[in-house]
């Protein structure tokens, strides 16, 4: 029998609720700090391994860092599951492609895209918003942008270590236009035992509907096969 635990930092939740960029950035100081924080939380529920770690998006980087921390203490870790997690350097390589993409969109869409970019820039300097003065859609967009900025802040300088640990990567087939084409999302230089599964849709559609069921089924079949061998 197994037990699944999902973790979420209280300070992150509080900052998101208050639309507090500075507080959120502080809670996402670095991948290493977040991994240690989560590992301490996991230890309160499960003091000993084996540990099976699953991470979505930046959560995959946190899972990889937790693997390193556990390995340093010779603790047992099962397969790592990455859900549409790319290596930070992979995204940095597409920086100028992204700039070109936005320039093209400004020519194609005009004022609407310029307003969108202006809003994103303003969000970087915003500190507090009064949620009562905003409609629900505006709050949702601000929250998503806050989280994106915080994640970029934490992962900006993160460099994963090469590993021969068995890892599964679930990857969305609909990629940003400016992203460099790489089915391994940059992990080819780091993970020697990587199993990749392509799923339809974009990044935000992987944990819902049929994709969520496919991920659960694939993970279950993978572990059952490994137990037999």
MOHUFEN-V654221 format. One record per residue. OMEGA is omega in whole degrees, 0 to 359 (none if undefined). NEAR is the number of other C-alpha atoms within 10 Angstrom. Layout:
omega/near
OMEGA/NEAR
OMEGA/NEAR
This chain:
omega/near
181/2
180/5
181/6
178/7
175/9
185/8
179/9
183/9
180/13
181/10
176/14
180/19
180/13
181/13
177/21
181/19
181/12
183/17
186/23
183/18
184/25
178/17
180/18
178/23
180/20
180/15
178/20
185/23
180/15
178/20
181/25
180/20
180/15
181/20
179/21
179/15
181/13
180/18
175/21
179/13
180/15
182/16
179/11
178/9
184/10
184/14
184/12
179/12
8/12
179/12
176/18
189/15
178/21
180/20
177/19
178/19
179/15
177/21
177/21
176/22
178/25
178/27
179/24
178/25
176/23
175/23
179/24
181/19
180/16
180/16
179/12
179/9
179/8
179/9
186/14
180/13
176/19
181/15
177/18
179/21
177/25
180/25
180/23
177/25
177/23
176/20
182/21
180/19
178/16
179/16
180/16
181/14
183/12
186/16
182/14
174/11
179/15
177/17
179/12
179/13
181/14
176/17
178/14
180/13
178/15
177/17
183/11
185/11
179/11
186/12
181/12
181/12
177/17
177/16
180/12
180/11
179/14
178/11
181/13
178/15
180/11
180/9
181/16
181/13
181/10
178/13
180/12
173/14
174/14
185/9
182/13
183/8
182/9
177/11
187/9
181/11
179/9
178/11
181/19
181/12
179/10
180/19
179/18
180/12
175/18
181/23
181/19
181/12
181/17
180/23
178/21
179/15
183/18
188/20
188/20
185/15
184/12
179/16
180/14
179/18
177/11
183/12
174/16
181/10
180/16
185/15
176/20
178/20
172/24
189/22
176/24
182/21
178/15
185/13
174/13
184/12
184/11
183/16
176/16
183/17
179/13
183/11
182/15
179/20
175/19
185/18
183/18
181/14
186/12
186/15
182/18
179/14
185/13
177/19
187/13
176/14
178/18
179/13
182/20
177/13
180/14
185/14
186/19
183/10
186/15
183/22
180/15
174/10
184/9
180/13
179/17
179/14
179/13
179/17
180/18
181/13
180/11
179/15
180/15
180/11
180/12
182/13
178/13
179/11
181/10
179/8
181/8
181/6
none/6
